Amino acid sequence: MAAATSMIEKVQANNLVEARDSAKRTVDHKALIKKFIKTFESSSSSDVKFGRRKYKATLQQAVNDKIGTVFIDLNDVEEFCKKEIVEPDDQISQSPIQLQQAIENLVADIEKQAPRYQRFFYEACDAEQPDRDAGYVAEGAAMARDAVQSWRQRMMQQAGMSAANLPARIKNTWDVRFMPRASGKTMKLREIQAGSVGSLVQIDCLVVRTSQVKPKVEVVTYHCELCGSETFQSVEGERYTPPKECPSQRCKDNKQSGKLRCDIRTCAFTRYQEMKVQEMSDHVPIGGVPRSISVYMTGDLTRQVLPGDAITLTGVYTPHQLPYQVARQMGTSQEMYIEAHSIHKHKKGYNEISGNEEELDHQINEARKRGSIYKAASKSIAPEIFGHEDVKKALLLVLIGSYTKQMKDGMKIRGDIHSLMMGDPGVAKSQLLKQVCAIAPRSVYTTGKGSSGVGLTASVIRDNATGEVTLEGGALVLADMGVCCIDEFDKMEESDRTAIHEVMEQQTVSVAKAGITTSLNCRTTVLAAANPVFGRYNPYKSPVENIDLPAALLSRFDLLFLLLDIVECDKDKMLALHVTRVHSNYEQQESDAAQDATRLGGADDEADPLGLGFKPFDHTFMRSYIQKARTFEPLLDDALMTDIADAYVSIRDDEKRDGIEAKKSYTTPRTLLAIMRLSQAHARARFSNKVERQDFEEAMRLMKASKESVELSAPAKRGSNPIDLVYEIISDLSRRSENDGWVDMAHVVSMAGHKALTRDMVFEAIDNWESLSVMTFNPEKTMVKFLVPVPDA
């Protein structure tokens, strides 16, 4: 106990020494901050009025209402400090040693005491802000704000008061925030500790929920009903107590208690929004639960992100100031939140402008000159996965999509391409879904068994703080204007699966719960993966029986891929070699190639460790390529209309002729729209404004290729008998047996499994052959052999 007490006393003593040292540096820091705002020059700034003086030019834009936030880049502050250490300014401080210490500690003190230094920078910017440009014209809200300011100045002149008494938040419409250093460490949410309180923290997180944007008061103005004077109250925290009496000198001289009336029109408000962020899934330890924290955003930072966005957040770790009654109920625990300063999205949306857009456009043009950019881009989706070329081309078209058509009568025809991959285990369905999620700017990945109908669409949440009932969007709503990948689609409950029907065609989620009746936008591309109803594809059943999904749901998918694990020696060997190459020196060659590459794509072996014939495009390039492709709106050529109609009629006629046993999908008028959507997406991939014959042919080829694996499956041939298949397997193994013709039953069952035969079917077939005196078991029934040796083939 005594040791713990002494340790606490030492910590308190050290904190007291640090606080005193920091207080001594305050005067010098204020002078340095003022000089920084006034004189700092940046090579990236070229203003007509202020030249390279970056922050003077930024303040000019803020005064002209072009921007609402003056961002102080800590990289600029660090650069300024390095110059000041070499050439210190003697006018700032009389003590060179104290000035040297102040310069060295400026950036660290800003990061450690962010709210305090935010006020210092605000005061410096307020003192250095220039007058408005001569050609400035107020518009919208700025016009009403200027009218109030003009009225206030007239009133103060009549009362003989100075405008210097006005609070800065009343005069200025901008705010000051910090941008983190490039060398700053990005923390995990669970790494934030007590030492981070009041400091600038930088974390990687995922946005879970955002609230509505509401006005928050910064300065409250009151008018005295007796003397007519105006009183200002600055609101720093989350709550405030209004004054009861007029504090003006006139009321004091008259010995009267003037009643104050709040005037909402002349108060200063700012935009305010709350959001809840959660730590990234790869930051959660084994067996842990993701942690979350509330984030408060004001001004220009509102409406920056949406639920589902992965962001790097910079802000001040701050304790909640709760009212007495709430704090009393909570006891000794303390709620914390982060006051946001800077938000950086990990993945830019298709409609958002990235910083290196010109460079990426140049790379896209270079790739187009080399030809077949559509084929190269499709191969760049999960290049580590062998084969599946047609599946990857379909996934690329899913990401590009067609455009939504809005008719004059209000009817919408969706442009999103929905796709379902159904096949045997181990054909890399889940990995392909993960890759699509990584490429798409907005994406949500979920599994069928872990998703409910409410979790996919929308749920009603009651806010604990306000008691308001609000809607919280599910996975499909979070993926609005993006991709929702649903794995293990066959494991979903039927009642939950019906929630997707409206989303896939009408692209809305209609809700009528707890007095809330509304429709949420859900313009989402659905990409699903599932296993057949029997676990593996059973070739003795029809494709419809294997799929076992409702026709109403299947008809909404534009593409249905049936991926079977077929035994082919040559293909299996190539697959094995590809996998071993990935696990041998792929990562080392990739890193070496990334260092040596000077341009995108190369045909040399060093840049192509997987033998693709080119260097795969990275995800940033893929997003830029898809973004550019989505700007085109190709129209159908008149000559193709007849061909598309004939193709649709032909598909319907073939299904009717083949009968229900060979039916692989449900062809409805939605299939006709799917052909047009795929054709338009392929035209977009070529950067064309016209759908040509090659686009139509590629769409038809993909629709046919999606069912090819069923037709190529050897056991699916009509007339195949399980008894004959077992005979062929045992005879093949018997020829290679070195145990006097005896064959292990475990080996036979394993080989039969590749041909969709169960263990019971194998034993039943061998019993039949044993009754015909062709084969015999050993007493334990673990081995089988032919009674008559099998002749060599």
ABEGO torsion letter per residue (X at the ends): XAAAAAAAAAAAAAAAAAAAAAAAAAAAAAAAAAAAAAABBBAABBBAAAEABAAAAAAAAAAAGABABBBBBAAAAAAAAAAAAABBBAAABABAAAAAAAAAAAAAAAAABAAAAAAAAAAAAAAABBBBBAABBBBEAAAAAAAAAAAAAAAAAAAGBBAAABBAAAABABBBBBBBBAABBBBBAAABBAAABGBBBBBBBBBABBBBBBBBBABBBBBBAAAGBBBBBBBABABBBBBABBABAAAAAAGBBBBBBBBAAABBBBBBBBBBBBBBAAABBBGBBBBBBBBBBBEAABGABBBGBBBBBBBBBBBBBBBAAAAAAAEABBBBBBBBABBBBABBBAABBBAAAAAAAAAAAAAAAAEGAAAAAAAABGAABBEGAAAAAAAAAAAAEBBBBBBAAGBBBBABBBBBBBBBBGAGAAAAAAAAAAABABBBBBBAAABBAAAABBBBBBBAAAGBBBBBBBAAAAABGBBBBBBGAAABBAAAAAAAAAAAAAGBBBBBBGGBBBBBBBBBBBBBBBBBAAGBBBAABBAAAAAGBBAAAAAABABBBBBBBBBBAAAAAAAAAAAAAAABAAAAAAAAAAAABABBEBABAAABAAGAGBBBBBAAAAAAAAAAAAABBBBBBAAAAAAAAAAAAAAAAAAAAAEAAABABBBBAAAAAAAAAAAAAAAAAAGBABBBAAAAAAAAAAAAAAAAAAAABAAABBGBBAAAAAAAAAAAAAAABABGGBBBAAAAAAAAAAAGBBAAAAAAAAAAAAAAGABBBBAAGABBBBABBBBBX
